[in-house]
Amino acid sequence: MVDAQPQVSTLFDEVMAIPGGFADFLDSALVEQAVFRAHLAQPVARVVATGEVGVLRAARFREAIGIPGQSVESALAYRDKMVMKTFCARAGVRVARHKAIGSPSDLVGFAGVVGFPIVLKPRAGAGSIDTRLIRSEAEMWSALAALPAATVGLGMNLLAEEFINGQLYHVNGYARADGEIGLAWPASYLERGNLDSVLNEGTVAGEYLLDASDPRVGPMQAFTGQCLRALPWPAHGFAFHLELFEEDGSGDFVLCEVACRQGGGSIVDIYEFGFGIDLLDASVRLQAGLAIPPHAVVPTRMFGAVAAPVRRGILHLSSSDGPPFSWVVRHELKLKSGDRGTGPRSCVDASANFVVDGESSCHVRSRLDEVMLWRDSVATWTSEPAGTDRAVLASPPA
């Protein structure tokens, strides 16, 4: 990974390379070997994790060498969705009915009580990877047929939840070590929920900040505070990304999940433009014991982002130029003409990302639609010839 990103070596005094690719890094004990050896050579004062998969690993290292920061108990509450929902439910936060799935029998029993549809996901997943929507008994048996029964191990490490009909929102910001929330502001997803972009090829994903005058802002901030205080507070402070449903009919808020790290995709971009704070930078600063620079707590202008979907086949671009709109404040081509895709696997998979500004949420939403119409005019996907090897596009989770 270091070889593929030579610029990383210029950012730090020392970089320790771990053999293999990203998947090898996730499961390699060489990571712990390297950091423990480094600690013996020069004692470590702080440990910083920049993404979902490093949260629990960093906490375990802190505990092993006795340095300050997020504890294992806190990290586990944010990584294990069963633990998370248990803490929050005890504090009076509404969560979907759920059950830890350790065996096929657990899933069958849960479906018998709750009915269909239900959602099946990894207890410690990220980016909606390997999340399944099960609509019927036949789909349940099909999903189980593709999974190991875990009769040798202690369980399947899955979580089943009832399906919530409602619009999905997210709230992003950071909380300080003193127990106060420094920033919390909600945004609406363009799609109904992350499952749309993972399960339905071609779904346009994105989000936009809610207006300060939106009556949901205050209640969503209060809901966020209730959820964060229900969980063991990370000792160093933390950036967070919380997702909640606004249930159809009742209008009640229902917790989906909350992570103690910055949001993925273009979420960091829209908050940086809207509030003058880089939430990834804030996360690093908090874990390192550094101050957060001044920033706005109400958006100075409205921003949103949209991700062009990844489809199956070969991408063809009639133009590699950026969109011809001055209000597109940032864009990134993730795939170039001639690249192959196999559809989305993660909710942050994209062939291109666009960030736009506007005078209001409604104005931003219309511009997100407009830039996607332009994108569709220059991007087409064609089927691959039979026997062609296909590259899998899947962004690592945040």
C-alpha positions as CSV (number, residue, x, y, z in Angstrom):
1,M,0.0,0.0,0.0
2,V,2.9,2.4,0.7
3,D,4.3,1.7,-2.7
4,A,1.0,2.7,-4.3
5,Q,1.0,5.9,-2.3
6,P,4.5,7.2,-2.2
7,Q,3.3,10.6,-1.0
8,V,2.5,9.1,2.4
9,S,6.1,8.8,3.3
10,T,6.5,12.6,3.0
11,L,3.9,13.3,5.6
12,F,5.4,11.4,8.5
13,D,8.8,11.1,10.2
14,E,8.6,7.3,9.8
15,V,6.3,5.0,7.8
16,M,6.2,1.3,8.5
17,A,5.1,-0.8,5.5
18,I,3.0,-3.9,6.1
19,P,3.3,-6.5,3.3
20,G,0.2,-7.2,1.2
21,G,-2.8,-5.1,0.1
22,F,-5.7,-3.6,2.1
23,A,-7.4,-6.9,2.8
24,D,-4.1,-8.3,4.1
25,F,-3.6,-5.3,6.3
26,L,-7.0,-5.8,8.0
27,D,-6.2,-9.3,9.2
28,S,-2.4,-9.2,9.5
29,A,-0.9,-9.5,13.0
30,L,2.2,-7.9,11.5
31,V,0.5,-4.5,12.2
32,E,0.6,-5.2,16.0
33,Q,4.1,-6.6,15.7
34,A,5.3,-3.4,14.0
35,V,3.6,-0.9,16.5
36,F,4.7,-2.8,19.6
37,R,8.3,-2.9,18.3
38,A,8.1,0.8,17.6
39,H,6.8,1.5,21.1
40,L,9.7,-0.5,22.6
41,A,12.2,1.6,20.5
42,Q,10.5,4.9,21.4
43,P,7.5,5.0,23.7
44,V,4.2,6.0,22.0
45,A,2.2,8.9,23.5
46,R,-1.0,8.7,21.4
47,V,-2.6,6.3,19.0
48,V,-4.7,7.7,16.1
49,A,-7.1,5.7,14.0
50,T,-8.5,7.4,10.9
51,G,-11.3,4.9,9.8
52,E,-13.9,2.4,11.0
53,V,-11.7,-0.7,10.8
54,G,-9.0,0.8,13.1
55,V,-11.2,1.9,15.9
56,L,-11.2,-1.3,18.0
57,R,-7.6,-2.2,17.0
58,A,-6.3,1.2,18.2
59,A,-8.2,0.9,21.5
60,R,-6.7,-2.5,22.2
61,F,-3.2,-1.2,21.6
62,R,-3.8,1.8,23.9
63,E,-5.1,-0.5,26.7
64,A,-2.1,-2.9,26.2
65,I,0.5,-0.2,26.8
66,G,-1.5,2.0,29.1
67,I,-1.9,5.3,27.2
68,P,-4.9,7.7,27.1
69,G,-7.6,7.6,24.6
70,Q,-10.7,5.7,23.7
71,S,-11.1,2.5,25.8
72,V,-11.9,-1.0,24.5
73,E,-15.3,-0.8,26.1
74,S,-16.1,2.4,24.2
75,A,-14.7,1.2,20.9
76,L,-16.6,-2.1,21.2
77,A,-19.9,-0.2,21.8
78,Y,-19.3,1.7,18.5
79,R,-18.2,-1.3,16.5
80,D,-20.5,-4.0,17.7
81,K,-24.0,-3.0,16.5
82,M,-25.6,-5.4,19.0
83,V,-23.8,-3.7,21.9
84,M,-24.5,-0.3,20.5
85,K,-28.3,-0.9,20.2
86,T,-28.4,-2.4,23.7
87,F,-26.8,0.7,25.3
88,C,-29.0,3.1,23.3
89,A,-32.3,1.2,24.0
90,R,-31.5,1.1,27.7
91,A,-31.2,4.9,27.6
92,G,-34.6,5.3,26.0
93,V,-33.4,5.7,22.4
94,R,-35.7,4.0,19.9
95,V,-34.0,1.3,17.9
96,A,-35.4,-1.2,15.5
97,R,-36.3,-4.6,16.9
98,H,-33.2,-6.7,16.5
99,K,-31.5,-9.9,17.5
100,A,-27.9,-11.2,17.5
101,I,-27.7,-14.0,14.9
102,G,-25.3,-16.8,16.0
103,S,-26.9,-19.6,14.0
104,P,-29.5,-20.2,11.3
105,S,-32.0,-21.0,13.9
106,D,-31.7,-17.5,15.4
107,L,-32.6,-15.9,12.1
108,V,-35.6,-18.2,11.5
109,G,-36.9,-17.6,15.0
110,F,-36.5,-13.8,14.6
111,A,-38.3,-13.8,11.3
112,G,-41.1,-15.7,12.8
113,V,-41.6,-13.0,15.5
114,V,-41.0,-9.9,13.4
115,G,-42.1,-11.0,10.0
116,F,-40.6,-9.7,6.6
117,P,-38.9,-7.7,5.4
118,I,-35.9,-7.9,7.7
119,V,-32.3,-6.7,7.4
120,L,-29.3,-9.0,8.0
121,K,-25.9,-7.4,8.5
122,P,-22.5,-8.1,10.0
123,R,-22.3,-7.0,13.7
124,A,-19.1,-5.1,13.0
125,G,-19.7,-4.1,9.4
126,A,-19.0,-0.8,7.6
127,G,-20.2,0.9,4.4
128,S,-23.2,-1.5,4.2
129,I,-20.9,-4.2,2.8
130,D,-22.6,-7.6,3.0
131,T,-25.8,-6.1,4.2
132,R,-28.9,-8.0,2.9
133,L,-32.6,-7.1,2.7
134,I,-34.7,-10.3,3.1
135,R,-38.2,-9.8,1.9
136,S,-39.6,-13.3,2.1
137,E,-39.1,-16.8,3.6
138,A,-37.6,-17.9,0.2
139,E,-35.1,-15.1,0.3
140,M,-34.2,-16.0,3.9
141,W,-33.4,-19.6,3.0
142,S,-31.4,-18.4,0.0
143,A,-29.4,-16.0,2.2
144,L,-28.7,-18.8,4.7
145,A,-27.6,-21.2,2.0
146,A,-24.8,-18.8,1.1
147,L,-23.6,-18.5,4.7
148,P,-21.6,-20.9,6.9
149,A,-23.6,-22.2,9.8
150,A,-20.8,-21.5,12.3
151,T,-21.2,-24.9,14.0
152,V,-17.5,-25.0,14.8
153,G,-17.1,-21.4,15.9
154,L,-19.1,-19.5,18.5
155,G,-21.5,-17.8,16.1
156,M,-22.1,-16.1,12.8
157,N,-21.5,-12.6,14.1
158,L,-24.5,-11.2,12.3
159,L,-27.4,-8.9,13.4
160,A,-31.0,-9.1,12.2
161,E,-33.2,-6.0,12.4
162,E,-36.8,-5.2,11.5
163,F,-37.0,-3.1,8.3
164,I,-37.9,0.6,9.1
165,N,-40.0,2.4,6.5
166,G,-38.7,5.9,6.5
167,Q,-36.2,8.4,5.1
168,L,-32.6,8.0,6.3
169,Y,-30.7,11.1,7.5
170,H,-27.2,11.4,9.0
171,V,-25.8,13.8,11.6
172,N,-22.1,14.6,11.6
173,G,-19.8,16.5,13.8
174,Y,-17.5,16.0,16.8
175,A,-17.6,15.8,20.6
176,R,-14.9,16.9,23.0
177,A,-13.1,15.1,25.8
178,D,-15.1,17.3,28.3
179,G,-18.4,15.6,27.3
180,E,-19.6,18.5,25.2
181,I,-20.6,18.3,21.5
182,G,-18.7,20.8,19.5
183,L,-20.7,20.4,16.2
184,A,-23.7,18.4,15.2
185,W,-25.7,19.1,12.0
186,P,-28.1,16.9,10.1
187,A,-28.1,16.1,6.4
188,S,-30.6,14.1,4.3
189,Y,-29.6,11.3,2.0
190,L,-30.9,11.6,-1.6
191,E,-31.9,8.0,-1.5
192,R,-34.3,6.5,1.1
193,G,-31.4,4.6,2.7
194,N,-28.0,3.0,2.1
195,L,-29.6,-0.3,1.1
196,D,-30.9,1.4,-2.0
197,S,-27.5,2.2,-3.3
198,V,-26.1,-1.3,-2.4
199,L,-28.9,-3.4,-3.6
200,N,-30.1,-1.5,-6.6
201,E,-27.6,-1.0,-9.4
202,G,-27.8,2.5,-10.8
203,T,-29.2,4.2,-7.7
204,V,-27.9,7.7,-7.4
205,A,-26.5,8.3,-3.9
206,G,-25.7,11.5,-2.1
207,E,-26.7,13.9,0.6
208,Y,-27.4,17.6,1.3
209,L,-27.3,19.7,4.5
210,L,-30.6,20.7,6.1
211,D,-31.5,24.4,6.3
212,A,-31.1,26.1,9.6
213,S,-34.8,26.9,9.5
214,D,-35.8,23.2,9.0
215,P,-37.8,22.2,12.0
216,R,-36.1,18.8,12.2
217,V,-32.6,20.3,12.9
218,G,-33.1,20.9,16.6
219,P,-34.8,17.5,17.4
220,M,-32.2,15.6,15.4
221,Q,-29.4,17.4,17.3
222,A,-31.1,16.4,20.6
223,F,-31.6,12.8,19.4
224,T,-27.9,12.7,18.5
225,G,-26.9,14.0,21.9
226,Q,-29.0,11.3,23.6
227,C,-27.5,8.6,21.5
228,L,-23.9,9.7,22.1
229,R,-24.4,10.0,25.8
230,A,-25.9,6.5,25.9
231,L,-22.6,5.0,24.8
232,P,-19.3,4.9,26.7
233,W,-17.7,8.3,25.8
234,P,-14.3,8.1,24.1
235,A,-11.9,9.7,26.5
236,H,-10.1,11.8,23.9
237,G,-13.2,13.2,22.2
238,F,-14.2,12.0,18.7
239,A,-15.7,12.7,15.3
240,F,-19.0,11.0,14.8
241,H,-21.3,9.9,12.0
242,L,-24.8,9.0,13.1
243,E,-27.7,7.7,10.9
244,L,-31.3,7.8,11.9
245,F,-34.6,7.1,10.2
246,E,-37.6,9.4,10.3
247,E,-40.3,6.8,10.3
248,D,-43.2,7.1,7.8
249,G,-46.5,7.8,9.4
250,S,-45.3,8.4,13.0
251,G,-42.5,10.8,12.2
252,D,-40.5,9.2,15.1
253,F,-36.7,9.0,14.9
254,V,-35.2,5.6,15.0
255,L,-31.5,5.0,15.4
256,C,-29.9,3.2,12.5
257,E,-26.2,3.2,13.6
258,V,-23.6,5.6,14.9
259,A,-19.8,5.5,14.3
260,C,-17.0,7.3,16.2
261,R,-15.3,8.5,13.1
262,Q,-15.9,10.9,10.3
263,G,-18.5,10.0,7.6
264,G,-17.4,8.4,4.3
265,G,-17.8,9.4,0.7
266,S,-18.2,13.1,0.2
267,I,-19.6,13.8,3.7
268,V,-16.3,15.3,4.9
269,D,-16.4,17.7,1.9
270,I,-19.8,19.1,2.4
271,Y,-19.1,19.8,6.1
272,E,-15.8,21.4,5.3
273,F,-17.4,23.7,2.8
274,G,-20.5,24.3,5.1
275,F,-18.8,24.8,8.4
276,G,-15.1,25.5,7.7
277,I,-14.0,22.3,9.5
278,D,-12.4,19.1,8.1
279,L,-13.9,16.3,10.2
280,L,-11.1,13.9,9.4
281,D,-8.6,16.6,10.6
282,A,-10.8,17.1,13.7
283,S,-10.8,13.3,14.4
284,V,-7.0,13.2,14.2
285,R,-6.6,16.3,16.4
286,L,-8.9,15.0,19.1
287,Q,-7.2,11.6,19.3
288,A,-3.8,13.4,19.4
289,G,-4.9,15.8,22.1
290,L,-4.7,18.9,19.9
291,A,-7.1,21.8,19.8
292,I,-9.8,22.2,17.1
293,P,-9.5,25.4,15.0
294,P,-12.5,27.8,15.1
295,H,-15.4,27.1,12.8
296,A,-19.1,27.8,12.2
297,V,-21.8,25.8,14.0
298,V,-24.5,26.8,11.5
299,P,-23.8,26.3,7.8
300,T,-22.5,29.5,6.1
301,R,-24.0,28.3,2.8
302,M,-25.8,25.1,1.8
303,F,-23.9,22.2,0.2
304,G,-24.6,18.8,-1.0
305,A,-22.9,15.9,-2.8
306,V,-23.9,13.2,-5.3
307,A,-22.1,10.0,-6.3
308,A,-22.5,8.7,-9.9
309,P,-23.3,5.0,-9.6
310,V,-21.1,2.1,-10.5
311,R,-22.8,-0.2,-13.0
312,R,-21.9,-3.6,-14.5
313,G,-19.8,-3.4,-17.7
314,I,-17.4,-0.9,-19.2
315,L,-17.6,2.8,-18.7
316,H,-17.4,5.1,-21.7
317,L,-17.0,8.9,-21.2
318,S,-17.5,11.2,-24.2
319,S,-15.7,13.9,-22.2
320,S,-13.3,13.8,-19.3
321,D,-13.7,17.5,-18.6
322,G,-15.4,18.6,-15.4
323,P,-19.1,19.7,-15.4
324,P,-19.8,23.1,-17.0
325,F,-21.3,24.6,-13.8
326,S,-19.6,27.2,-11.6
327,W,-21.6,25.9,-8.6
328,V,-19.9,22.6,-8.7
329,V,-17.3,23.3,-6.1
330,R,-15.5,20.0,-6.2
331,H,-15.6,16.9,-8.5
332,E,-13.6,13.7,-8.7
333,L,-13.5,11.0,-11.4
334,K,-13.2,7.7,-9.6
335,L,-13.3,5.7,-12.9
336,K,-11.9,6.7,-16.3
337,S,-13.2,5.8,-19.7
338,G,-12.6,2.1,-20.4
339,D,-12.6,1.0,-16.7
340,R,-14.8,-1.9,-15.7
341,G,-17.3,-2.2,-12.9
342,T,-19.4,-5.0,-11.4
343,G,-22.0,-2.9,-9.6
344,P,-21.9,-1.4,-6.1
345,R,-20.7,-3.4,-3.1
346,S,-20.4,-0.6,-0.6
347,C,-22.7,2.5,-0.1
348,V,-19.7,4.7,-0.9
349,D,-18.8,3.1,-4.3
350,A,-19.0,5.7,-7.0
351,S,-17.7,6.2,-10.6
352,A,-17.6,10.0,-9.9
353,N,-18.3,12.4,-7.1
354,F,-19.7,16.0,-7.3
355,V,-20.1,18.6,-4.5
356,V,-22.4,21.6,-5.2
357,D,-23.5,24.7,-3.3
358,G,-26.7,26.6,-3.2
359,E,-28.8,29.1,-1.3
360,S,-31.1,26.5,0.4
361,S,-31.5,22.8,0.7
362,C,-34.1,22.8,-2.1
363,H,-31.7,24.8,-4.3
364,V,-28.9,22.3,-3.7
365,R,-31.2,19.4,-4.3
366,S,-32.2,20.7,-7.7
367,R,-28.5,21.3,-8.6
368,L,-27.6,17.7,-7.6
369,D,-30.3,16.5,-10.0
370,E,-28.9,18.9,-12.7
371,V,-25.3,17.7,-12.4
372,M,-26.4,14.1,-12.6
373,L,-28.4,14.8,-15.8
374,W,-25.2,16.2,-17.2
375,R,-23.2,13.2,-16.1
376,D,-25.7,10.9,-17.7
377,S,-25.2,12.8,-21.0
378,V,-21.4,12.1,-21.1
379,A,-21.3,8.6,-19.4
380,T,-22.6,5.3,-20.8
381,W,-22.0,1.7,-19.7
382,T,-21.8,-1.2,-22.2
383,S,-21.9,-4.9,-21.5
384,E,-18.6,-6.8,-21.5
385,P,-17.9,-9.5,-24.0
386,A,-18.4,-13.0,-22.7
387,G,-15.3,-14.4,-20.9
388,T,-13.9,-11.0,-20.1
389,D,-12.4,-10.7,-16.6
390,R,-14.2,-8.1,-14.5
391,A,-12.6,-5.8,-12.0
392,V,-14.4,-5.4,-8.8
393,L,-14.8,-1.8,-7.6
394,A,-15.3,-1.5,-3.9
395,S,-14.0,1.4,-1.9
396,P,-12.6,0.5,1.6
397,P,-15.0,1.6,4.3
398,A,-14.4,5.0,6.0
